[in-house]
Amino acid sequence: MAAFVANALRLDELTEGTPEYAALVAQMRELAPALRAIGLNDVFRPRSPAVERILADAA
């Protein structure tokens, strides 16, 4: 969970479409099922539309 949050914070610093952004998104998609498994998505909602899309895409 800590890695996902750190990546979500870092995402705002990157430019969409760059290789670094894509790599970070890919890593977040890999981590998303663990967040879902512990029920985090049931009680918290991301403020970032980009993070919300990543979580939705990883469903």
Backbone atoms as SQL, in Angstrom:
CREATE TABLE atoms (id INTEGER PRIMARY KEY, chain TEXT, resi INTEGER, resn TEXT, atom TEXT, x REAL, y REAL, z REAL);
INSERT INTO atoms VALUES
  (1, 'A', 1, 'MET', 'N', 0.817, -1.174, 0.000),
  (2, 'A', 1, 'MET', 'CA', 0.000, 0.000, 0.000),
  (3, 'A', 1, 'MET', 'C', 0.871, 1.251, 0.000),
  (4, 'A', 2, 'ALA', 'N', 1.941, 1.235, 0.738),
  (5, 'A', 2, 'ALA', 'CA', 2.824, 2.399, 0.797),
  (6, 'A', 2, 'ALA', 'C', 3.419, 2.702, -0.576),
  (7, 'A', 3, 'ALA', 'N', 3.768, 1.670, -1.315),
  (8, 'A', 3, 'ALA', 'CA', 4.334, 1.878, -2.653),
  (9, 'A', 3, 'ALA', 'C', 3.308, 2.509, -3.581),
  (10, 'A', 4, 'PHE', 'N', 2.059, 2.074, -3.491),
  (11, 'A', 4, 'PHE', 'CA', 1.017, 2.645, -4.339),
  (12, 'A', 4, 'PHE', 'C', 0.826, 4.125, -4.025),
  (13, 'A', 5, 'VAL', 'N', 0.766, 4.460, -2.749),
  (14, 'A', 5, 'VAL', 'CA', 0.575, 5.856, -2.340),
  (15, 'A', 5, 'VAL', 'C', 1.761, 6.708, -2.792),
  (16, 'A', 6, 'ALA', 'N', 2.966, 6.208, -2.606),
  (17, 'A', 6, 'ALA', 'CA', 4.150, 6.955, -3.048),
  (18, 'A', 6, 'ALA', 'C', 4.109, 7.183, -4.556),
  (19, 'A', 7, 'ASN', 'N', 3.709, 6.167, -5.293),
  (20, 'A', 7, 'ASN', 'CA', 3.607, 6.307, -6.746),
  (21, 'A', 7, 'ASN', 'C', 2.509, 7.291, -7.129),
  (22, 'A', 8, 'ALA', 'N', 1.398, 7.266, -6.417),
  (23, 'A', 8, 'ALA', 'CA', 0.297, 8.187, -6.710),
  (24, 'A', 8, 'ALA', 'C', 0.740, 9.630, -6.508),
  (25, 'A', 9, 'LEU', 'N', 1.505, 9.878, -5.467),
  (26, 'A', 9, 'LEU', 'CA', 2.016, 11.226, -5.224),
  (27, 'A', 9, 'LEU', 'C', 3.018, 11.633, -6.299),
  (28, 'A', 10, 'ARG', 'N', 3.842, 10.718, -6.711),
  (29, 'A', 10, 'ARG', 'CA', 4.868, 10.985, -7.743),
  (30, 'A', 10, 'ARG', 'C', 4.225, 11.221, -9.107),
  (31, 'A', 11, 'LEU', 'N', 3.100, 10.587, -9.361),
  (32, 'A', 11, 'LEU', 'CA', 2.425, 10.673, -10.658),
  (33, 'A', 11, 'LEU', 'C', 2.139, 12.120, -11.048),
  (34, 'A', 12, 'ASP', 'N', 1.771, 12.950, -10.088),
  (35, 'A', 12, 'ASP', 'CA', 1.463, 14.357, -10.366),
  (36, 'A', 12, 'ASP', 'C', 2.680, 15.144, -10.836),
  (37, 'A', 13, 'GLU', 'N', 3.860, 14.647, -10.542),
  (38, 'A', 13, 'GLU', 'CA', 5.090, 15.334, -10.922),
  (39, 'A', 13, 'GLU', 'C', 5.547, 14.977, -12.341),
  (40, 'A', 14, 'LEU', 'N', 4.948, 13.949, -12.915),
  (41, 'A', 14, 'LEU', 'CA', 5.388, 13.458, -14.222),
  (42, 'A', 14, 'LEU', 'C', 4.463, 13.922, -15.328),
  (43, 'A', 15, 'THR', 'N', 4.977, 13.886, -16.541),
  (44, 'A', 15, 'THR', 'CA', 4.197, 14.269, -17.714),
  (45, 'A', 15, 'THR', 'C', 3.594, 13.018, -18.340),
  (46, 'A', 16, 'GLU', 'N', 2.273, 13.062, -18.508),
  (47, 'A', 16, 'GLU', 'CA', 1.580, 11.935, -19.134),
  (48, 'A', 16, 'GLU', 'C', 2.142, 11.705, -20.530),
  (49, 'A', 17, 'GLY', 'N', 2.319, 10.438, -20.872),
  (50, 'A', 17, 'GLY', 'CA', 2.849, 10.078, -22.188),
  (51, 'A', 17, 'GLY', 'C', 4.343, 9.808, -22.195),
  (52, 'A', 18, 'THR', 'N', 5.036, 10.119, -21.107),
  (53, 'A', 18, 'THR', 'CA', 6.468, 9.835, -21.040),
  (54, 'A', 18, 'THR', 'C', 6.680, 8.396, -20.591),
  (55, 'A', 19, 'PRO', 'N', 7.835, 7.838, -20.912),
  (56, 'A', 19, 'PRO', 'CA', 8.117, 6.464, -20.470),
  (57, 'A', 19, 'PRO', 'C', 8.082, 6.304, -18.947),
  (58, 'A', 20, 'GLU', 'N', 8.548, 7.293, -18.227),
  (59, 'A', 20, 'GLU', 'CA', 8.543, 7.214, -16.767),
  (60, 'A', 20, 'GLU', 'C', 7.112, 7.197, -16.224),
  (61, 'A', 21, 'TYR', 'N', 6.248, 8.004, -16.800),
  (62, 'A', 21, 'TYR', 'CA', 4.837, 8.027, -16.407),
  (63, 'A', 21, 'TYR', 'C', 4.208, 6.665, -16.680),
  (64, 'A', 22, 'ALA', 'N', 4.448, 6.121, -17.860),
  (65, 'A', 22, 'ALA', 'CA', 3.887, 4.824, -18.235),
  (66, 'A', 22, 'ALA', 'C', 4.373, 3.717, -17.304),
  (67, 'A', 23, 'ALA', 'N', 5.636, 3.753, -16.934),
  (68, 'A', 23, 'ALA', 'CA', 6.181, 2.739, -16.027),
  (69, 'A', 23, 'ALA', 'C', 5.537, 2.837, -14.649),
  (70, 'A', 24, 'LEU', 'N', 5.336, 4.061, -14.194),
  (71, 'A', 24, 'LEU', 'CA', 4.709, 4.259, -12.890),
  (72, 'A', 24, 'LEU', 'C', 3.262, 3.775, -12.906),
  (73, 'A', 25, 'VAL', 'N', 2.538, 4.071, -13.970),
  (74, 'A', 25, 'VAL', 'CA', 1.154, 3.610, -14.107),
  (75, 'A', 25, 'VAL', 'C', 1.103, 2.086, -14.130),
  (76, 'A', 26, 'ALA', 'N', 2.012, 1.475, -14.857),
  (77, 'A', 26, 'ALA', 'CA', 2.053, 0.005, -14.926),
  (78, 'A', 26, 'ALA', 'C', 2.280, -0.597, -13.540),
  (79, 'A', 27, 'GLN', 'N', 3.185, -0.001, -12.787),
  (80, 'A', 27, 'GLN', 'CA', 3.446, -0.508, -11.441),
  (81, 'A', 27, 'GLN', 'C', 2.217, -0.324, -10.551),
  (82, 'A', 28, 'MET', 'N', 1.543, 0.806, -10.681),
  (83, 'A', 28, 'MET', 'CA', 0.345, 1.047, -9.878),
  (84, 'A', 28, 'MET', 'C', -0.761, 0.060, -10.239),
  (85, 'A', 29, 'ARG', 'N', -0.875, -0.278, -11.502),
  (86, 'A', 29, 'ARG', 'CA', -1.879, -1.270, -11.917),
  (87, 'A', 29, 'ARG', 'C', -1.579, -2.642, -11.322),
  (88, 'A', 30, 'GLU', 'N', -0.302, -2.963, -11.208),
  (89, 'A', 30, 'GLU', 'CA', 0.085, -4.236, -10.594),
  (90, 'A', 30, 'GLU', 'C', -0.255, -4.257, -9.102),
  (91, 'A', 31, 'LEU', 'N', -0.148, -3.116, -8.450),
  (92, 'A', 31, 'LEU', 'CA', -0.406, -3.030, -7.017),
  (93, 'A', 31, 'LEU', 'C', -1.892, -2.899, -6.690),
  (94, 'A', 32, 'ALA', 'N', -2.692, -2.443, -7.635),
  (95, 'A', 32, 'ALA', 'CA', -4.112, -2.173, -7.398),
  (96, 'A', 32, 'ALA', 'C', -4.895, -3.375, -6.849),
  (97, 'A', 33, 'PRO', 'N', -4.696, -4.592, -7.341),
  (98, 'A', 33, 'PRO', 'CA', -5.463, -5.719, -6.797),
  (99, 'A', 33, 'PRO', 'C', -5.242, -5.944, -5.292),
  (100, 'A', 34, 'ALA', 'N', -4.053, -5.653, -4.799),
  (101, 'A', 34, 'ALA', 'CA', -3.784, -5.801, -3.367),
  (102, 'A', 34, 'ALA', 'C', -4.603, -4.781, -2.570),
  (103, 'A', 35, 'LEU', 'N', -4.741, -3.583, -3.104),
  (104, 'A', 35, 'LEU', 'CA', -5.559, -2.567, -2.430),
  (105, 'A', 35, 'LEU', 'C', -7.018, -2.995, -2.399),
  (106, 'A', 36, 'ARG', 'N', -7.465, -3.549, -3.496),
  (107, 'A', 36, 'ARG', 'CA', -8.849, -4.030, -3.575),
  (108, 'A', 36, 'ARG', 'C', -9.057, -5.189, -2.602),
  (109, 'A', 37, 'ALA', 'N', -8.084, -6.071, -2.510),
  (110, 'A', 37, 'ALA', 'CA', -8.201, -7.251, -1.645),
  (111, 'A', 37, 'ALA', 'C', -8.342, -6.878, -0.168),
  (112, 'A', 38, 'ILE', 'N', -7.709, -5.801, 0.246),
  (113, 'A', 38, 'ILE', 'CA', -7.823, -5.400, 1.654),
  (114, 'A', 38, 'ILE', 'C', -9.006, -4.459, 1.893),
  (115, 'A', 39, 'GLY', 'N', -9.725, -4.121, 0.820),
  (116, 'A', 39, 'GLY', 'CA', -10.929, -3.316, 0.956),
  (117, 'A', 39, 'GLY', 'C', -10.704, -1.813, 0.967),
  (118, 'A', 40, 'LEU', 'N', -9.524, -1.377, 0.602),
  (119, 'A', 40, 'LEU', 'CA', -9.232, 0.053, 0.632),
  (120, 'A', 40, 'LEU', 'C', -10.165, 0.853, -0.279),
  (121, 'A', 41, 'ASN', 'N', -10.483, 0.296, -1.435),
  (122, 'A', 41, 'ASN', 'CA', -11.359, 0.990, -2.385),
  (123, 'A', 41, 'ASN', 'C', -12.788, 1.126, -1.862),
  (124, 'A', 42, 'ASP', 'N', -13.137, 0.319, -0.873),
  (125, 'A', 42, 'ASP', 'CA', -14.484, 0.389, -0.307),
  (126, 'A', 42, 'ASP', 'C', -14.653, 1.547, 0.672),
  (127, 'A', 43, 'VAL', 'N', -13.539, 2.040, 1.213),
  (128, 'A', 43, 'VAL', 'CA', -13.636, 3.095, 2.224),
  (129, 'A', 43, 'VAL', 'C', -12.947, 4.402, 1.843),
  (130, 'A', 44, 'PHE', 'N', -12.077, 4.371, 0.836),
  (131, 'A', 44, 'PHE', 'CA', -11.373, 5.578, 0.402),
  (132, 'A', 44, 'PHE', 'C', -11.550, 5.769, -1.092),
  (133, 'A', 45, 'ARG', 'N', -11.609, 7.020, -1.488),
  (134, 'A', 45, 'ARG', 'CA', -11.727, 7.371, -2.897),
  (135, 'A', 45, 'ARG', 'C', -10.582, 8.313, -3.252),
  (136, 'A', 46, 'PRO', 'N', -9.878, 8.060, -4.363),
  (137, 'A', 46, 'PRO', 'CA', -8.765, 8.935, -4.736),
  (138, 'A', 46, 'PRO', 'C', -9.244, 10.344, -5.087),
  (139, 'A', 47, 'ARG', 'N', -8.447, 11.329, -4.745),
  (140, 'A', 47, 'ARG', 'CA', -8.730, 12.712, -5.146),
  (141, 'A', 47, 'ARG', 'C', -8.270, 12.963, -6.572),
  (142, 'A', 48, 'SER', 'N', -7.300, 12.211, -7.012),
  (143, 'A', 48, 'SER', 'CA', -6.737, 12.382, -8.347),
  (144, 'A', 48, 'SER', 'C', -7.548, 11.589, -9.375),
  (145, 'A', 49, 'PRO', 'N', -8.033, 12.261, -10.420),
  (146, 'A', 49, 'PRO', 'CA', -8.738, 11.537, -11.485),
  (147, 'A', 49, 'PRO', 'C', -7.851, 10.487, -12.158),
  (148, 'A', 50, 'ALA', 'N', -6.563, 10.781, -12.278),
  (149, 'A', 50, 'ALA', 'CA', -5.642, 9.820, -12.903),
  (150, 'A', 50, 'ALA', 'C', -5.544, 8.546, -12.067),
  (151, 'A', 51, 'VAL', 'N', -5.438, 8.693, -10.762),
  (152, 'A', 51, 'VAL', 'CA', -5.349, 7.524, -9.879),
  (153, 'A', 51, 'VAL', 'C', -6.667, 6.760, -9.900),
  (154, 'A', 52, 'GLU', 'N', -7.762, 7.468, -9.934),
  (155, 'A', 52, 'GLU', 'CA', -9.077, 6.809, -10.012),
  (156, 'A', 52, 'GLU', 'C', -9.181, 5.983, -11.305),
  (157, 'A', 53, 'ARG', 'N', -8.691, 6.514, -12.409),
  (158, 'A', 53, 'ARG', 'CA', -8.711, 5.761, -13.682),
  (159, 'A', 53, 'ARG', 'C', -7.822, 4.540, -13.600),
  (160, 'A', 54, 'ILE', 'N', -6.665, 4.673, -12.976),
  (161, 'A', 54, 'ILE', 'CA', -5.751, 3.535, -12.857),
  (162, 'A', 54, 'ILE', 'C', -6.403, 2.415, -12.064),
  (163, 'A', 55, 'LEU', 'N', -7.053, 2.764, -10.967),
  (164, 'A', 55, 'LEU', 'CA', -7.731, 1.756, -10.156),
  (165, 'A', 55, 'LEU', 'C', -8.892, 1.117, -10.923),
  (166, 'A', 56, 'ALA', 'N', -9.619, 1.913, -11.676),
  (167, 'A', 56, 'ALA', 'CA', -10.749, 1.386, -12.464),
  (168, 'A', 56, 'ALA', 'C', -10.246, 0.471, -13.577),
  (169, 'A', 57, 'ASP', 'N', -9.149, 0.854, -14.227),
  (170, 'A', 57, 'ASP', 'CA', -8.602, 0.056, -15.322),
  (171, 'A', 57, 'ASP', 'C', -8.044, -1.271, -14.834),
  (172, 'A', 58, 'ALA', 'N', -7.589, -1.294, -13.598),
  (173, 'A', 58, 'ALA', 'CA', -6.982, -2.505, -13.060),
  (174, 'A', 58, 'ALA', 'C', -8.013, -3.476, -12.507),
  (175, 'A', 59, 'ALA', 'N', -9.270, -3.142, -12.606),
  (176, 'A', 59, 'ALA', 'CA', -10.334, -3.991, -12.048),
  (177, 'A', 59, 'ALA', 'C', -10.462, -5.305, -12.778);
